[in-house]
Amino acid sequence: MQVNQAEILISAVAPKQYPDTGLPEIALAGRSNVGKSSFINTLINRKNLARTSSKPGKTQTLNFYLIENQFHFVDVPGYGYAKVSKAEKAKWGPMIETYFTQREELRAGIVVVDSRHAPSKEDIQMYEFLKYYDIPTIVVATKIDKIPRGKWNKHESMVKKGLGFQPEDDFILFSSETKHGKEQAWQIIEKYLDL
Ligand code: GDP
């Protein structure tokens, strides 16, 4: 998809605030700093629409973006952000659980992980959570520009093994620096959107 139009619709914490356009949605989750905002910005050809790096102390919200009037990207607040208060952390679980279990417009979840390292406990939990609820999942292993090409296969295997990756899901090696994987990501997203 060639994106010219992209805007934030709303930052929501509860279902009554979710947009009621009826458009299909793709939700993205990942540890803070993994490169989730950069992934979104790369796909929609923007430098800074999705906020890069969540700010400490800021309310953690689900951010709904309208893309080309055709679908929503839903940016799920990053997990594992040490500086978020205990009270904010306690709200994160129920908020994302409500979204992922109740949102009819949801077509697929994207779990963004760091291609350099074995998945964290929270990455594994996130992936298993989506699998438990039968949500089709795309794993994006980003920052692949930091790995020499000769080791890409090894890192792909490490990430897949760590997550318990299931063959029916999609897997993308990605870089927002070189844009490697951008075309593949759009192909897969468009498959789920069924536009
Ligand atoms: P978020 O907190 O998951 O939204 O992460 P950001 O998108 O803000 O990225 C966190 C940091 O990683 C920033 O300094 C980015 O420039 C950097 N980053 C993100 N993606 C990549 C990538 O593909 N390659 C490299 N080398 N750096 C990246």
Boltz pocket constraint, residues with backbone or C-beta under 6 A from the ligand:
constraints:
  - pocket:
      binder: B
      contacts: [[A, 30], [A, 31], [A, 32], [A, 33], [A, 34], [A, 35], [A, 36], [A, 37], [A, 38], [A, 39], [A, 51], [A, 52], [A, 53], [A, 54], [A, 78], [A, 142], [A, 143], [A, 144], [A, 145], [A, 146], [A, 174], [A, 175], [A, 176], [A, 177]]
      max_distance: 6.0
